[in-house]
Each structure stands twice: as structure tokens, then as C-alpha cells.
């Protein structure tokens, strides 16, 4: 697998959060900043949570991992439950709730939804900045009484290269499903990418090893590998899936490994 991008810096503009900022910096290997950089991305710990910010006068607003409010709260309430395409793609059905490795966790949204439906989910993210944001988002989500119990029980964060970690799993540790959500290919389907995902794409750079990760996942998953794609995009690595499940803008390609 290719090396993760160079870690960006972290600062806090309030002394109240200095100790928490140091803990995050130590855990994820992030350099501490005394002031915002002149260009590029940086992290800032605030009362609202850990924010990904971009320097510059015309930079978009900050991005946070927010599980308990806003768009994610709406998705949990109105997303379709166990009948939604994502749930069907990973194989959720009466009497069976899979154990899942989200090998490209990003902002953690799909993994969080799957955990809300009963799945045990490992969120694996190799970007130090994104992993720190996930840790912060999970910590804040665990403070909300309505979801605290299952957030703590069903979601686990791993900051590592997913390919390396999947190779290390022994037979008893292998998940039922490995879920892959590689960066959407440029120019496919004219996908309109939202502000937060544009920031993630710029932060982590081009997708260079999703094809290799697919092969590793196929050798690890007990039941299937699920690859999320734009609805009209080609198959990952030109590898034909066993089947696919489509929604309005998204396609889930299923690779059965049973």
C-alpha cells in the first residue's frame, strides 16, 4: 500500500482545550501549531469539536465529523432503516447482522449508519487528520443519551493502513463484510461533490491503491466485499461484481466471497 499523506498541523484557539489538543496530537502524530498556516489545511479544536479548516481568504467553511446532529441525524431518522440500499448491500437481513470493516472510513458516515442498524463496525482510516476527526466525532456522539450505548459497543476506530491491517487478521478476526468507498473517479457521472467531501479529496490526494485494497479485501471478507461507486462509473479495477444494488446516484457492487 502507498504511504499516507503527510500529517497536517493542529491548533486550538482557546486555552481551555490545550490539553485535549495535545492528547490528539500525540495519539495521531499531528504537529501542534501556534498559529494557522498561510496556505493549505489544518485542524483546529474548538468548543464545537475538531474542525478541518483551509487557510486563505476564499476558503470554504470548516468541516467536522458530526454524528448526532444535522444531516446525519436526519439520515438516521429518514434513511430507510434496514431496507435502505446500503443495508441490503452489506447483507443485513432478518436473523443476520454482519460484522463489518469499513476500510476507507473517511468521515465515517456509512459506517455510523451501519452501526445504527446493529452492525459491529471497525472504522479504519490511515489519514491522521481524518482519524483524529473521527475520534473526536465518536467521543462527542458517545455523550448523547439516545445513541451513546450503541456508539460505544458497535464502533471501533483503527488508525492504520487498511490493507496492512486486513492482512494481519487471523481467521477468527476476519469480518463478514469489507466495505470500500474509494474516491469517486474524476469525470465520471458528473458527480457534484459537497463541500466536506471536496475538502477530504483535497486533503488525502488522489486514490492510488484502491485496486490493490480490493484484492486484499477479497482475500479477507468471509461473505462479501462491497464497493461504493457513482451510479454510472465503471467497476473498480475493471473487476465484474457478483451483483449490484443501485440508488438514485450511487451503486453498490457486491463481490461474494463465500
C-alpha positions as CSV (number, residue, x, y, z in Angstrom):
1,X,0.0,0.0,0.0
2,X,1.1,3.6,-0.6
3,X,2.2,5.8,2.2
4,X,-0.4,8.0,3.9
5,X,-0.2,11.8,3.2
6,X,1.9,13.9,5.4
7,X,0.1,14.8,8.7
8,X,-1.2,18.4,8.9
9,X,-1.0,20.5,11.9
10,X,-3.4,21.0,14.8
11,X,-4.0,24.1,16.9
12,X,-6.6,25.4,19.3
13,X,-7.7,29.0,19.7
14,X,-8.8,28.5,23.3
15,X,-6.5,27.6,26.2
16,X,-9.4,25.6,27.7
17,X,-8.8,22.9,25.0
18,X,-5.0,22.9,25.1
19,X,-4.7,19.6,27.0
20,X,-7.2,17.8,24.7
21,X,-5.3,19.1,21.7
22,X,-2.0,17.7,23.0
23,X,-3.6,14.3,23.5
24,X,-5.0,14.2,20.0
25,X,-1.6,15.4,18.6
26,X,0.2,12.6,20.5
27,X,-2.3,9.9,19.6
28,X,-2.3,10.6,15.8
29,X,1.2,12.0,15.3
30,X,0.0,15.5,14.5
31,X,2.3,18.5,14.8
32,X,1.0,21.2,17.2
33,X,0.7,24.7,15.7
34,X,0.9,28.1,17.4
35,X,-0.9,29.9,14.6
36,X,-2.8,29.0,11.4
37,X,-0.7,28.3,8.3
38,X,-0.7,30.7,5.4
39,X,-1.9,28.1,3.0
40,X,-3.3,24.6,3.0
41,X,-5.3,22.6,5.5
42,X,-5.0,22.5,9.3
43,X,-7.0,21.2,12.2
44,X,-8.5,23.4,15.0
45,X,-10.0,22.1,18.2
46,X,-13.0,24.3,19.2
47,X,-16.0,24.1,21.6
48,X,-17.9,22.6,18.7
49,X,-15.4,19.9,18.0
50,X,-12.3,19.2,15.9
51,X,-12.6,21.1,12.6
52,X,-10.8,20.7,9.3
53,X,-10.0,24.2,8.1
54,X,-8.4,25.6,4.9
55,X,-6.3,28.7,5.1
56,X,-6.9,31.6,2.7
57,X,-9.5,34.4,2.2
58,X,-11.8,32.5,-0.1
59,X,-11.5,29.1,1.8
60,X,-14.8,27.3,2.4
61,X,-16.1,26.9,5.9
62,X,-14.8,24.2,8.4
63,X,-15.7,20.5,8.2
64,X,-16.4,18.4,11.3
65,X,-17.4,14.8,11.9
66,X,-20.9,15.3,13.3
67,X,-22.9,12.1,14.1
68,X,-25.5,13.2,16.5
69,X,-27.0,16.3,14.7
70,X,-27.6,17.9,11.3
71,X,-27.5,15.7,8.1
72,X,-26.5,12.5,10.0
73,X,-29.4,12.8,12.5
74,X,-31.8,13.3,9.6
75,X,-30.3,10.3,7.7
76,X,-30.7,8.0,10.8
77,X,-34.3,9.1,11.1
78,X,-35.4,9.0,7.5
79,X,-32.7,7.0,5.6
80,X,-34.8,3.9,5.2
81,X,-33.6,1.7,8.1
82,X,-32.6,-1.9,7.3
83,X,-34.4,-1.7,3.9
84,X,-32.1,1.0,2.5
85,X,-29.7,0.1,-0.3
86,X,-26.6,0.3,1.9
87,X,-28.1,-2.1,4.4
88,X,-29.1,-4.5,1.7
89,X,-25.7,-4.3,0.1
90,X,-23.8,-5.4,3.2
91,X,-26.3,-8.3,3.6
92,X,-28.4,-7.2,6.6
93,X,-31.5,-9.4,6.8
94,X,-33.8,-10.9,9.4
95,X,-31.7,-13.0,11.7
96,X,-28.3,-11.8,10.4
97,X,-26.4,-8.6,11.1
98,X,-22.9,-8.7,9.7
99,X,-19.6,-7.7,11.3
100,X,-18.1,-5.0,9.0
101,X,-14.7,-3.5,8.3
102,X,-15.1,0.0,6.8
103,X,-11.7,0.0,5.2
104,X,-11.9,3.6,3.8
105,X,-13.7,5.2,6.7
106,X,-13.2,8.9,5.6
107,X,-15.8,10.9,7.6
108,X,-17.4,7.7,8.9
109,X,-20.9,8.3,7.8
110,X,-21.8,5.0,6.1
111,X,-20.1,3.1,9.0
112,X,-22.1,5.0,11.5
113,X,-25.3,4.3,9.7
114,X,-24.5,0.5,9.6
115,X,-23.7,0.6,13.3
116,X,-27.1,2.3,14.0
117,X,-28.7,-0.7,12.2
118,X,-27.0,-3.2,14.6
119,X,-23.7,-4.0,12.9
120,X,-20.3,-4.1,14.7
121,X,-18.2,-1.8,12.6
122,X,-14.5,-1.1,12.5
123,X,-13.7,2.3,11.1
124,X,-10.2,2.1,9.5
125,X,-8.6,5.3,8.4
126,X,-5.0,5.9,7.5
127,X,-5.1,9.7,7.3
128,X,-4.0,11.1,10.7
129,X,-6.2,14.2,10.2
130,X,-9.4,12.2,9.3
131,X,-8.7,9.6,12.1
132,X,-8.4,12.4,14.6
133,X,-11.7,13.9,13.4
134,X,-13.4,10.5,13.6
135,X,-12.1,10.1,17.2
136,X,-13.4,13.5,18.1
137,X,-16.8,12.8,16.5
138,X,-17.2,9.4,18.2
139,X,-16.3,10.9,21.5
140,X,-19.0,13.6,21.2
141,X,-21.5,11.1,19.9
142,X,-20.9,9.0,22.9
143,X,-22.2,11.8,25.1
144,X,-25.6,11.8,23.5
145,X,-28.0,9.7,25.6
146,X,-30.1,8.4,22.6
147,X,-27.1,6.8,20.9
148,X,-24.4,6.6,23.5
149,X,-24.9,2.9,24.3
150,X,-24.5,1.5,20.7
151,X,-21.9,4.0,19.7
152,X,-19.6,2.7,22.4
153,X,-20.4,-1.0,21.8
154,X,-20.5,-1.2,18.0
155,X,-18.0,1.3,16.7
156,X,-14.2,0.9,16.8
157,X,-11.7,3.2,15.3
158,X,-8.4,2.0,13.9
159,X,-5.8,4.5,12.6
160,X,-3.8,2.4,10.1
161,X,-3.4,1.3,6.5
162,X,-6.4,-0.9,5.9
163,X,-4.6,-3.2,3.5
164,X,-1.9,-3.9,6.1
165,X,-4.4,-4.4,8.9
166,X,-6.6,-6.8,6.9
167,X,-3.6,-8.9,6.1
168,X,-2.8,-9.3,9.8
169,X,-6.2,-10.6,10.8
170,X,-6.3,-14.2,11.7
171,X,-9.2,-16.5,10.7
172,X,-11.3,-15.7,13.8
173,X,-10.9,-12.0,13.3
174,X,-12.0,-11.8,9.7
175,X,-15.1,-9.7,9.2
176,X,-18.2,-10.8,7.3
177,X,-18.0,-7.8,5.1
178,X,-15.3,-5.4,4.0
179,X,-16.7,-2.1,2.8
180,X,-14.8,0.1,0.4
181,X,-15.7,3.6,-0.6
182,X,-12.8,4.8,-2.7
183,X,-12.6,8.3,-4.0
184,X,-15.0,8.9,-6.8
185,X,-13.2,8.7,-10.2
186,X,-12.7,12.1,-11.8
187,X,-15.1,12.9,-14.6
188,X,-17.4,10.0,-14.0
189,X,-21.2,10.7,-13.9
190,X,-20.5,14.4,-13.3
191,X,-20.9,13.9,-9.6
192,X,-21.5,17.1,-7.6
193,X,-19.3,16.7,-4.6
194,X,-20.3,18.5,-1.5
195,X,-18.0,20.9,0.4
196,X,-16.9,18.4,3.0
197,X,-16.1,15.7,0.5
198,X,-14.2,18.2,-1.7
199,X,-12.1,19.0,1.4
200,X,-11.4,15.3,2.1
201,X,-10.4,14.7,-1.5
202,X,-8.0,17.6,-1.5
203,X,-6.6,16.6,1.9
204,X,-5.9,12.9,1.1
205,X,-4.9,13.4,-2.6
206,X,-5.7,11.0,-5.5
207,X,-6.7,7.4,-4.9
208,X,-3.7,5.3,-5.9
209,X,-4.2,1.9,-4.3
210,X,-7.9,1.1,-4.2
211,X,-7.4,-1.7,-6.7
212,X,-4.8,-3.3,-4.5
213,X,-7.1,-2.9,-1.5
214,X,-9.9,-4.6,-3.3
215,X,-7.7,-7.7,-3.8
216,X,-6.7,-7.8,-0.2
217,X,-10.4,-7.3,0.9
218,X,-11.5,-10.2,-1.3
219,X,-9.0,-12.4,0.5
220,X,-10.2,-11.4,3.9
221,X,-14.0,-11.0,3.9
222,X,-16.0,-14.1,5.0
223,X,-19.1,-13.3,3.0
224,X,-18.6,-10.3,0.6
225,X,-16.8,-7.1,-0.3
226,X,-19.0,-4.1,-1.1
227,X,-17.6,-1.3,-3.2
228,X,-19.5,2.0,-3.3
229,X,-19.4,3.7,-6.7
230,X,-21.1,6.5,-8.6
231,X,-24.1,5.0,-10.4
232,X,-22.6,5.1,-13.9
233,X,-18.9,4.6,-13.0
234,X,-17.1,1.5,-14.2
235,X,-16.2,-1.4,-12.0
236,X,-13.3,-0.9,-9.7
237,X,-10.2,-2.5,-11.2
238,X,-12.5,-3.5,-14.1
239,X,-13.5,-6.5,-12.0
240,X,-17.1,-7.6,-12.6
241,X,-19.1,-7.9,-9.3
242,X,-21.3,-10.7,-8.4
243,X,-24.2,-8.3,-8.4
244,X,-25.1,-4.7,-7.7
245,X,-27.6,-2.6,-5.8
246,X,-28.4,0.9,-7.1
247,X,-29.8,4.0,-5.5
248,X,-30.5,7.3,-7.2
249,X,-26.9,8.4,-7.5
250,X,-24.9,5.5,-6.1
251,X,-24.2,1.9,-6.9
252,X,-23.0,-0.8,-4.5
253,X,-21.0,-3.5,-6.3
254,X,-21.1,-6.8,-4.4
255,X,-18.3,-9.4,-4.6
256,X,-19.4,-12.6,-2.9
257,X,-16.5,-14.5,-1.2
258,X,-18.5,-17.4,0.3
